[in-house]
Amino acid sequence: MHLLAALLSPLLLVGGVAPPGAVPVARVRALALVVGLDITVPPTASLGGGLAGSTLSGSLGTVTVADTRSVNPNTWTATVSATAFVTGGGGAGRTIANSQLSYWSGPVTKQTGGGTKVPGQLTAAQAVTLGVTRVAFSKTTGNGQNRVSWVPTVRVAIPVGVVAGLYSGTITHSVA
């Protein structure tokens, strides 16, 4: 089993103005357990800004799974999970729980090779919360090398009562 987890550190601005000296943090981590199955994501994404009590959404950029294995059938499942979004040291009034984040993968934007590729959530109406790990995309049938890309969207429900600040969290995509 090959797992390549790419961490995305989306930034979320609550209150409309970034605090002085706020610097975006990008973290990327990869774990390779089987040769031939890889996942790539952009290292960071800015989700924009909003006020407490509002909802905003933003694209995470293109996610791509490349399967160059010679096994048949060669199916795979890409999953997504998230941490809470925090500002400062976190804590009361400085944390947006991961259950306040919703995700949808959207359709295939580019693909090569055969097999059936299935989005986890095709439309915004099918969005799922990231309070638990979710299926982002999968290849359910087929043989041979393949590659598929999608551009997921994250929606954040900003709770009433959080303080203004630059919030960051980690969204992890993995494939096995």
LOBA-878324 format. One record per residue: residue in three letters; x, y, z of N, C-alpha, C in turn. Coordinates in steps of 0.1 Angstrom, whole numbers, plus 2048, in hexadecimal, padded with zeros to 3 digits. Example, Ala and Ser with C-alpha at 12.3 -4.5 7.8 and 13.67 -1.06 7.14 Angstrom:
// LOBA-878324
Ala8847C784E87B7D384E8847DF84E/Ser8807EA8478897F584788180084F/
// end
This chain:
// LOBA-878324
Met8097F480080080080080980C800/His8068167F780E8227F680582E7FB/Leu80B83580480384180980C84D808/Leu80785780180E86480080486E805/Ala8078738117FE87D81780488B815/Ala7FD89380E8018A180C7F98AA815/Leu7FF8B281D7F88BB8267F68C8820/Leu7EA8CD8217E78DA81B7E48E3827/Ser7EB8EE8287E88F88337E090382E/Pro7D390282D7CB90D8287CB918833/Leu7CA92482E7C992F8377BB935836/Leu7B69398417A993F8427AA94B84B/Leu7A59568457A696384C798967852/Val79796885F78B96B86578C97A86A/Gly78298286778299086B787999861/Gly78C99585578E99D84A79C9A3849/Val7A49A48537B19AA8527BC9A1859/Ala7C699E8527D09958577D899C862/Pro7DB99586D7E399B8787F199E873/Pro7F79A98788059AC87480E9A0876/Gly81799D86C82099286D81B98586B/Ala80E98386680997686480F970857/Val81496485981C95D84E81595084B/Pro81194D83F80B94083C81693583E/Val81192A84381A91E84581691383C/Ala81F90E83481D90382B8248F7830/Arg81D8EB8328248DF8368208D482C/Val82A8CD8278278C181E82F8B5824/Arg8278AA82482D89E82A82A892820/Ala83388A81D83087E81483587181B/Leu82D86781A83085A81F82E850813/Ala83984A80E83884180383A832808/Leu82F82B80782F81D80C82F813800/Val82A8177F582A80E7E982E8167DD/Val8378117D583C8197C98318187BF/Gly82E8247B98258257AD81882B7B0/Leu81482F7BC8088367BF80B8437C6/Asp80984E7C080D85B7C58018657C5/Ile80186E7CE7F78797CE7FF8867D0/Thr7FA8907C980089E7CA7F58A87CD/Val7F98B27D57F08BD7D87F88CA7D8/Pro7F28D57D67F98E27D97FD8E37E7/Pro8088E97EB80C8E97F98048F2802/Thr7FD8FD7FC7F59058047E990A7FC/Ala7DF90F8037D39157FD7CE920806/Ser7CA92B8017C49358097B5935806/Leu7AE93381179F932810798940810/Gly79F94A81279995881279695C820/Gly78D96682178A96B82E77B96C830/Gly77796C83D76996E84076797284E/Leu75B97585175797A85F75196E867/Ala75396F87474D96587C73E964879/Gly73995887872B955875729954866/Ser73395685E73195484F73794784A/Thr73594483E73A93883774293D82B/Leu74D93682975593981D75A92C817/Ser75D92D80A76392180476E9257FB/Gly77791B7F878291E7EF7889117EA/Ser78E9127DE7949067D87A19037DF/Leu7A48F67DF7B18F17E57BC8F07DA/Gly7B88F17CD7C18EF7C27C08E17BD/Thr7C88DD7B37C78D07AD7CD8C57B5/Val7C68BB7B77CB8AF7BD7CC8A47B3/Thr7D889D7B27DA8937A77DF8867AE/Val7D887B7AA7DD86D7AD7E38677A0/Ala7EF8627A17F685C7967F984D79A/Asp7F48447927F58367957FD82F78A/Thr80A82C78D813826783816817786/Arg80D81178F81080379380D7FA787/Ser8137EE7888107E477E8077D9783/Val8017DB78E7F77D17947EA7D378D/Asn7E27C778C7D57C87877CC7C0790/Pro7C07C57937BC7D27917C37DC79A/Asn7C47E87957CB7F379D7C17FD7A1/Thr7BA7FB7AC7B08047B17B780C7BD/Trp7B18177C07B681F7CB7AB8287D1/Thr7AE82D7DD7A48367E37AD8427E9/Ala7A984E7E67AF85A7EB7A685F7F6/Thr7AB8628027A486780D7A8876811/Val7A087C8187A388A81D79F88B82B/Ser7A78928337A38958417A98A3844/Ala7A58A98507A98B68537AB8B8862/Thr7B48C18667B58C58747AC8D1876/Ala7AB8D58827A48E28857AC8ED880/Phe7A58F987D7AC9058797AE90E885/Val7BA9138887BD91A8947C4927890/Thr7C39318997CB93D8997D293F8A6/Gly7DD9458A67E59468B27E89398B8/Gly7E69378C57E892A8CB7DC9218CB/Gly7D19258C57C591D8C57BE91F8D2/Gly7B59168D57AD9178E17A091D8DF/Ala7999208EA78B9268E978B9338E1/Gly7829338D778193F8CF78B9418C4/Arg7959388C47A09388BA7A192B8B2/Thr7969238B27969178AB78A9158A3/Ile78B91089678090C88E7818FD88D/Ala7788F68927798E78927788E1884/Asn77F8D688277E8D08747708CC870/Ser7678CA87A7598C78767528D3870/Gln7588DF8707538EB86A7588EC85B/Leu7608E38577658E384975E8D9841/Ser7598DD8357538D382C75B8D281F/Tyr75B8C78197648C480E75C8BD803/Trp75E8C17F675A8B97EB7658B97E1/Ser7668AD7DB7718AB7D176E8B27C4/Gly7628B27BF75F8B67B27628AB7A8/Pro7608AE79B7618A37917708A278D/Val77389778578089677F7838A2776/Thr78F8A87787928B376F79C8AF764/Lys7A38A37677AC89E75D7AF890760/Gln7AF8877567B28797597B987274D/Thr7C18687507C785F7467C585174B/Gly7C58487417C483A7457B6836747/Gly7B48297477A68237497A2822757/Gly79681C758791819765786823769/Thr77F820774774829778779832784/Lys77983F78277E84878C77184F792/Val77084F79F7648537A676685E7B0/Pro76086A7AD7628757B775B8717C4/Gly7618757CF75B8737DC74E87B7DE/Gln74F8887D97448917DA74489A7CD/Leu73B8977C473B89D7B77388AC7B8/Thr72E8B07C07298BD7C17298C37CF/Ala7278D07D07278D67DD71B8D17E5/Ala7108CC7DF7058C77E67098BA7ED/Gln7148B37E97188A77EF7248A97F9/Ala7278B57FC7328B88057318B1812/Val73D8AC81773D8A58247468AD82E/Thr7438AC83B74B8B38447588AB846/Leu7638B284A7708AC84C7738A985B/Gly7688A786376A8A387176F894872/Val76E88D86777487F86677A87E858/Thr78287485678887184977E86D83F/Arg77F87383377587082877C86C81B/Val77486581377986180577886D7FD/Ala7848717F678487C7ED7828787DF/Phe78886D7DB7878677CD78B8597CE/Ser7878517C478B8437C378C83E7B5/Lys7938347B379382C7A678E81F7AA/Thr78281B7A577B80F7AA77D8037A0/Thr7818057947837FA78A78E7FE781/Gly7937F477A79C7F676F7AA7F2772/Asn7B27F07677BF7EC7677C87F6760/Gly7D57F67627DE7FF75B7E080C762/Gln7EA81275E7EE81F7647E4829762/Asn7E283276B7D883D76A7DC849772/Arg7D685476F7D88607767CB868776/Val7C786E7827BB8767837BD88278B/Ser7B788D7877B889A78F7AA89F792/Trp7A98A679D79D8AD7A07A08B97A8/Val7978C37A97998CF7B078F8D17BC/Pro7938CC7C87898CC7D37868DA7D8/Thr77B8DB7DF7778E87E57758E57F4/Val7788EF7FC7768EE80A76D8FA80E/Arg7628F781675A90281B75C90282A/Val75D90E83075F91083E754918844/Ala74D91284E74391985674A920862/Ile74C92D86175393486C74A936878/Pro74D93088374493188F74393F894/Val73894289973694F8A073F94E8AD/Gly7459598B074D95A8BC75C9578BB/Val7619538AF76F9528AD7759608AB/Val7829618AF78996E8AE78E9708A0/Ala79097C89C79697F88F7A497A88F/Gly7A99768847B79718837B9969876/Leu7C59658747C995D8697C994E86E/Tyr7BF9468697BE93986D7C592F864/Ser7CB9258687D191B8607CE90D865/Gly7CD90485C7CB8F685F7D18ED855/Thr7D08E08567D68D784D7CB8CE847/Ile7CB8CD83A7C28C38337CB8B982D/Thr7C98AC8307D28A282B7CA899821/His7D08988157CC88E80B7D588280C/Ser7D087680B7D986A80A7D3860800/Val7DA8577FB7D584D7F27DB8407F5/Ala7D38357F47D88287F67D081E7ED/
// end
